[in-house]
Amino acid sequence: MISKVVHRKNKRERRRFRIRGKVVGDSQKPRLSVFRSNRYIYGQVIDDTAGKTLVDVSALVKGTHKGVSKLAAAKKCGEELGKLTIKAGITKIGFDRGGYKYTGRVKGFADGVRSAGVKF
């Protein structure tokens, strides 16, 4: 019998591969990849054709998680990534949610990026 944790992880992996098959970043419209750990959230804007990370941000490095909820830290982290993305001259991106469901911290992160003026 498969445990619930293993089954949940397999479902996320299937969703992740399905999303990555559809979302590919290039120089005109790079890919925004999100990783969510139990404590922090990470985001990076990637040009897949060149194989380079253009912009990255995390709640861990910026210290945005100190004294606030995980959702508030995710939103603040998204706003920071959006500002850096606009500063790098990128206005359109493709959103790769990494197999996570679009709710909670992932949605807050995406809303933060959108509030900075990036379209996806």
N, C-alpha and C positions, 0 to 999 in steps of 0.2 A: 504494500500500500504506500502511495506517495504522500508525504506530509504536506500540509497546507502551505508551508513556507516555500518548499521546493516548487510546488505547483504554481504559486503566485509569481515566483521568479521566472519560471518558464513562460508564463503568459506575458510578462513584461518583455522578455527577450523576443518573443514572437512579434509583439507590437513594435518594438524597436527596429527589427529588421524590415518590417513592412513599411515603416515610416522612412527609413534610410533609403529604401528602394525608390521612393518618390521624391524626396527632398535632396537635391544636390546643389551645392553652392559653387558659384563661379565669381569672377571679378565684378560682374555687374550686379549680381544678387547673391551675396554670400549666405551661408547657412548659420543660423544661431542655434547652437547645441546647448542643452541644459542637462546638468547632472545634479541630482538631489540625494544627499546623504541623510542620515538620521538627524544630524545637527546643522549642517550648512547647505548652501546652494551655490552652484558654480555655473557660469555661463561663458561661452566663447563664440566669437564670430569667425567662421572658417571659410577660406577660399579653397575648395576641394580640388580644383584644377591645378593650382600651384602647390597645394599641400601645405598651406601656411595658415597659422592662426593670426588674424588681423588685430583683434581686440579680445581681451579676457578680463573677467572680474569674478571675485568670489566673496562671500560673506566672511570667510575666514581671514583673508588678507586685509580687507578694509576695516575689520572690526565693527561691522554694522550690526552684528548679532548681540552686542553687549547691552543687556538691560531691556531688550525689546523682544517681542514674540517672533517666532520663526517666520510667520507670514509677513510681518512688518519688515523684517530684515530682508526677505526675498523681494519685496516691492522696492525697497531702497536700493538693493543691489541691481535690480532691473533698471531703475532710473539712472544709476551710475553707468551701467553698460550702455544705455541709450545715449547718454551724453558723450561718452567716448566714441561711440559709433558715428554719431553726427559729426564729431570733431575730426574723425578719420575720413569724412566725405562719403559715408555710406548712408543712404536713405531708405533703401528697400532690402529686406532680408527674407529668407525662408526659415520658418520656425521648425526646428527638430526638437520635439519634447522628450526624446530619449526613451520612449516607451511608457512614460508616466502618463497617467490620466490627466486631462486638462482640468484640474481643480486644485484648490488650495494654494500651496506655495508655487506650483508651476504657473497657475493662472495669475497669481500676484506678480510673479517675475515678468510674465508677458505684458501685463497691464502697466508695469513700471517702464518697460522698454517703449511701449506705445505712447505713454505720457510724455516721453522725451522727444517724440516726433518721428520715430522710425516706423515705417509701414511694413506690415506683413499680413 
